[in-house]
Amino acid sequence: MSPTGLEVVIVDTGRSNAASLAAALERAGARPVLSTDPSAVKAARFAVLPGVGAFGAVMDRLRAMGVDEALKERVARGAPTLGACLGMQLFFESSEESPGVEGIAAIPGSITAYGPDVRSPQFGWNRLTLPVPATGGMLAGSADAGGAPSGSPSGSPSGSPSGSPCVYFANSFKLDEAPDGWAVAVADYGAPFVAAIERGPILLCQFHPELSGAWGQALLERWLAVGSGASPSASVARISSAPSTTAVKRTTAVKRTTLPRIIPCLDVSGGRVVKGVKFQELRDSGDPADLASRYEASGADEIVMLDISAGIDGRDTAVETVRAVRRRIGIPLCVGGGVRCLADAERILEAGADKVSLNSRGYRDPSLLSDIAREFGRQCCVAAIDAARRDGTPIVVLDAGRTETATPVTDWIRRAVDAGAGEILLTSRDRDGTRSGYDLDLLRSACAVAPGTPVIASGGAASPEQILEGLRAGADAALLAGALHDGSLTISAIKDYMRQCGAEVR
């Protein structure tokens, strides 16, 4: 195990995934502390630069605090330092995201945008490519260690080489060239890019280790162990690689996108998970944190938690429930219900959510989608849309189905994406709870009008066959609830079936 009780200073950028990182570090036995003090960052035994937001805006804040120089000095002297997602990019000289803005410039290199041939942002699980034998350090050794959900053979996706773990990305920009003297791990999204680099106790990851399940948790433990001079456990994950001084090698391989996600949904009312048919006759299904933890252990790729009565009753989302779930899981968490303003969204993100979902409020006030996307990034902004067919046409319904609009679903999807939604959570009210399968025509039309935006299929799935049908209709992820809660379906059964059908899953 990693040494316990170590204080880790997390830089408070004002717009970050600090809660998720703090929870992961606490699970590793460390004691995370938020700080904006450059002297504290400079003197810290361990320091973390989290990553959510825009390169220019966050860089301006770091510079105003004086933390940029403290972080640059840490890299120069080789102090244990971790950067995640944007937190990795900021250590370089510049980014196409914010032309004219200088980064921390602790490492030579520039951050570039993805090309037009792939969706941007890259949003979800992707595998690390391990191109060369191990050479020691954090980015070395057996990548199988510490990463597989119970019941699966390894942390590798089906059909991938042993030692190719899947990690969670949410990025529109990336590093193409590996700097001199650093070990490098590579991933592929349209073309290969730098997924992580290390030198001594410095670890910079384009992915989110704190959201990358057991494998990412083990990597954080290894960083703490290496930084403290301890010998990490053999079960702690490592990434195979070697020092690189050249651009990441381009290949002629088929371009990949992210892996399909299986997402349990926790409909919460009064702090308990509930489930019914078309949101009626709700029955208790358990404690949210217990269920979320159990689903992660069985292979869930993400958790969605919706406070189904908060918006209607005018209540705030129960942030204590969000905190309790975040303390237990190391995968992405999307939370919705009761979000009426930007401050509500910020409160939920600070409690440990990685994304905020807006349903009726987003429809009535699309500027709130824009505000969330501007302040926290599109990857944090999910438009939840409930659809019901009237005379064969899917229309938007609000307030848990009590209010009908005259708006076709496809029209609202276009406007929601234009407003800033980075993902669509599309629920068929007609199918919800019926176990009759997803509305495939609805999914196809939604994916057609928003080809650059991930769509989550929701409402009606209760079998592996139905889930695969939804994914083949164009959905990026499949959401389900009742069949999981009552035990009639398991995530491992879903993924086993998908593998048998030739689909690659985490």
N, C-alpha and C positions, 0 to 999 in steps of 0.2 A: 504494500500500500504506500501511497505518497505520504510524506511527512505531514502531520496534522498541526493545526494552530498557526500556520504561516499567514501573516498579514499580506494581503494583495491589494494594492491601490488601483482602483479603476478610475480612469479619467472621466469626469462628468462633462460630457460634451453638450449636455442639454437636450440632445435628440439622439438617443442611442438605445441599444438593447442591453443596457446595464443590468436590468433585473434578471434576464435569462442567464447572463454571464455570472452574476453574483450567485444565483441558485446553483449553477453547475459547480462553481468553485467551492461553495459550501458543502455540496455533496462529496467533493474531493477532500474535505477536511480543512480547507483554508478559511481564512477570515477576511472577506472582501470589505473594502472601505471606499466609498466614493469621495473624490477630491477634485478641486479646481486649483489647488495650491501647487505652483511649479516646484517649490522647494520640497514638498512632500513627494511629488512624483519623481523628482531627481534622486531623493534619498531612499526611496522605497526599495525594499529587497526585491519585490516583484511588482511590475506595473503592467496594466492592460489598457489598450486603446480600443474601445468598442467601435462598432461600425453601423450606423444608420444615418441617412441624410445625404446631402449633397456635398461634394468635395470642397467647393468654394466656401459655402456657409460654415461648415465645420472647421475648415482651416482658419477662417477669419476668427472664429471663437477661440481656437487653440492659441492663435497668435496674440489675441487680446489678453488672454490669461497669462501668456508667457510660457505655456506648457510645451509649445513646439520645440523650444530650445532645450528644455529638460529631456524630452523624448529623444531628440537628436544626440544629446550627450550620452544617454543610456546606450544607444546603439554603438556609439564610438568606443565606449569602454566595455562593451559586451555584458551589460547588466541584464538579468532575466526580464524579458519584455515580450508581451504577446499582443498581436494586432489581429483583429477579425474583420473580414469583409472590407468596408470602407476604411477600417482601422489599419488594414494592411496597405491599402492604396496611398494613404496619407503620408507614409514614410518615404514615398518617392518624390520626384522633382515636380511633376505636373500631371494633369489629367485633361483629357478632351472634354470631360464633363464641365469644367470651369476654365475655359481658356484665359490665360493671363494670370492665373492664380498660382503662386509658387507653393509647393508642398513643403513638408518638413525637410525634404532633401537629405535625409540621412543615408539614402541609398540611391545610386544613379539609376535613372529609368523613367519612362513616361507611361501613363495609363491610357489605354485606348478603348474606343467603343466597339461593341459587337457589330458585325456587318448586317446588311439587310436580309440575309438569307436565313437568319434564325430569329426567333422571338426574343425581344428584349423588354424587360429583364429576363435573364435565366432565372427560373423560379422553380426550385424543387430539388430533388435528389439526383445526383450524378456520381459516376464512379471516378476514383482517382486512378490514373494510369501510372504504373510503376515500371519505368523503362529499363532500369539497370539494377544489378545486385546491390545488396546493402553495404554501406560503408560506415555504419556507426552513427550515434547521435539520435535525436528525436525522429528525424526523417530516415529511419533505417529499420531493418529487421522484419519480423513477421507481422504483416498487416492483418492476418487472421485473428490475432489475439484480441480478446476483449470486445468483440463487436457483434456477435451473432445473436439474434433473438432466440429464445428457447424454441427448440423444435426445428431450427434451420441448420444446415450443415456448416455454414460459415457466414462471415460478414459480407461475403461477395455476392453479387447478383447472379442469378442463374445464367449459365453460359459464359461468364466472365472468368478470367484466370484467377486462380487462388491468390489471395493477397491484393485484390482490387476492391477496397472498401467503398461503400457509398457514403457520401457526405452531402450536407444541405447547403445549397447556394441560393442567394437572392441578390443578383448583381447585373448591372447593365454595362459595366466597364471592367477591364481586365488588364493584366500585365502579359505582354507577349515575349519579352526577353528576360531570361534568368540572369541576375547580376553575377559578377565575378565573385568567386569564393564562397558562394552559398550553395547548400544542397537544395534540390528542387523536386517537388512532386508536380505532376501534370494531370490536367483533366481535358476533356474534349467537349466543345459545344460549337458545332459548325467547323471548328478547327482547334487544334491543341492550344492551351494557354497555361500560364503558371498558376497552379492551385495552392501551393504553399512553398515557402522557403524557410530555411533555418541556418543559423550559424551560432555554434555554442548554445547558450541558453535563450537565444532570441528565436521566436517562432512567429511567423507572419502567415496567416491563412486567408485566402480569398473566400473560402467557405466559412460557415459558422460552426466551430467545433462544439459550442454549447448547445446546438440544436441538431447535432449529428448522432444522436442516440448513444448507445453503449460505447461504440468505437470512438466517437468524439469525446465522451467523458473520459475514456482511458487515455486519450492523447493529452487532455488537460492535466491529468494526474502525472503523466510522464514529464510534462513541462515543469510542474512543481518539483518533481523528484530530481530532475537534471539541474534545475536552478538552485536547489538546496544542497547539491552535492551528494544526494542519496542514490542508492542503486534502485532503479525502478523494478517493480515486480515483473516477472516474466509474462504476466497476463496483460500488461499494459500495452495498448496499441502503438504501433510504429508504422511509418510509411517508408517503403523502400525507395531509395534514390541515390544519386551521387552528385558531387559538386558539379555545377555547370557554369560555363562561361560564354555560352552561345545562345542564340535565339532558340526558342522551343521548336523542335523539329516538326515540320509540316508533313502531313501524310495524305494519301489519296483514299483513306478510309471513308466509308459512308458517314455522312454527317449525322450526328445524334442530337437528340433533344433530351430533356430530363425524363426520368422514369415515371411511370404512372403511380399515383398515390392512392392508398386506401385509407380513408379518413373516418374514424368513428365520430359521431355527433352526440354530444351531451346536451340535451334540452334540459335546462335547469329552471326549477321554480322553488322558491323558498329554501335554497341551498341544497336541494336534492335533485337527482336526475329523474326525469319523468318521461313517459312515452305513452302515446295513445294512437288513435286512428284519426287522421286529419286534425290533429291537435285537440281532439275531444276525448272525454273519458280517460283522463291522464292517470297513470298508475306509477307508483314509486319503483325506480330501477336501481337505486343505490347512491352511494357517496361519490361525488364528482372526482375527487382526488384518487380514491381507491380504483375507480373504473379507469381513469386516465392512465394510471400506473400499470394496471393490468393489461390494457390495450397496447401500451408501448412495449411491454415485455413480450407480447405475442406478435409484434411486427408492425404495429400501426405506424404510418408515415407522418402523421400529423393529428392533432386533436382540434375539433371545433366545439366550442362551448357557447350555447345561445341561451341567454336569460329570456325565456319566451314570454314572460309577463311584465318585465321591467318597462318596456316601451309603452305598453298599453296602460299600465297602472301609473306611469309617470315616476317610477322609481329609478334610482341609480343602479347600475350593475353592481353586484356584490363583489367588491374588490378583494375581500378576504377569501372568497372562494377561488378567485383567480390566483391569488398568492399561494393558496394551498395546493392547487393543481401544479403551478409552476415549480414549487419546491420538490414535487415528486417526479417530474418528467423532464427529459432532455431532448424533446422533439418540438417542432413548431406548434404554437398554440394560437388559434384565432378565436376572438371573443366578440360577441355581439349582444345587442339588447340594452336599452337604456342610454344609448349614446345620442345626446341632443346638441352637443357643442364640442368645440375643439378641446376644451378643458376636460370633458368626459373621456374623450379618446386618449388624451395624455395620461389621465389617471389610470386607465386600463392598461396602457403600455407600461407605465411605471410599475404596475403591480405584477407584471410578468408576461403579458400577452405580447405576441410578435406581430399580430395583425388585428385590425379592428374591422368588424363587419357592420355595415349600415343597411337597414331594410327600409321600412316605411319613412323614417326620418330622411334618409338619403334621397328618396323619391321626392319628398315634399320640399327638400332644401338641398339641391345638388351642389350648392356652393360649399357645403360641409365636406363632401367628397373631395372637392378641390383643395380645401384648407388642409385636410389630413394628408393628402398626397404632397402638397407643397411643404408642409412642416416635417413630415416623417418619411416621405418617399412613397411612390406608388405601390411598392411591395407590401406596405402596411395597410393599404386601403382596399377593402373587399366590398363589392356591391352585392348584397343578398337580395335576390329577386324571387318572389312567390308568383307562380303562374297558374292560372285556371282557364280552362277552355270554355268559351261562350260561342255557340254556333260554330264550333270547330276552330275558332281562332284563339290562340293563347293571349290572354290579357294580364296585365299586372293587377294583383290584389294586395291590399295593405292590411295592417292591423290584425295579423293572424287570420286573414281571410275574411274579416268582417266588412271590409270596405272594397268595393270594386271600382276600378278606373276604366276609362275607355281606351287606355293606352296599350297598343300591341307590345308584347314583350320585346320583340326585336328593336322597336323604336327606343325603348328605355335602355336597352343594353348599349346601343350606339351612344346615347347621351351620357350614360354613366361612365363609359370608357373615355369619352371626350372630357368629362369633368375631372377625371383622375383615377378612376378605379383601375387597380392593377390586376384584379381577378374578379370573376363572376361566380357566385354561389347560387345556382339555379335550382329551385325546388318546384316540382309539380305538386300543387295542392290536390289535384285529382288523384294522384297516385300515392301520396304520402300515407304510410301506415298500411297500405293495402297488400303489399308484397306481390304486386302484379308486374313489377319491373319498371325501369325508367321510361319516361315518355321520350322515345328515341327521335321522333320527328321534331319535338321541341328542342332537344339537344343539337340536332343537326342544324337547325335554323339559327340557333344561338351561336354556334361555332362559326357558321358562315358569315355572320355579320360582325364578328369580332375575332378575325383570324389571328391577330397578334396578342390576344388576351386569354390566359388560361380560364377554362370553364370547369367548375365542379358540378358533377351530376348529383342530384338529390331528389329523394321522394320515390319510394316504391320498391327498391331493390331488396331481395331477400335470399338470393342464391348467387354462387360464383358465376353461373352462366349469364345472369342478368347484369351483373357488374361488368363482365367483359363486354357484353353488348353495348353498355353505356360508353365504355372507353373506346370501343371501335366506332361508335357514332361520332367521336371527336372530342369527348371530354378528356381533360388532363387528369382528373381525379374522380374517385367515386366515394360519395358520402353515404353512410348508412347508420342506423341506430337500433331499432327494435330487435332485428334478427340477431344482432350482437349481444344486446342486453339480456335477452332471454336464453341465450346459449344455443339457439338453433343453427347458428352460423358462426364460424371462427375466422379470424384473419389468416391464420395459417392455411385453412382449407381454401380460402379465396386465392391466396398466392400460389399454393400448390397447383390448383386448377389452371391458373394463368400460365404457369411455367409449362405445364403439360400441353397447353395450346400454343406454345412458342413465344409467349410474351416475356419480356425481361422485367423483373421486379426486384426490389431491394431485398 
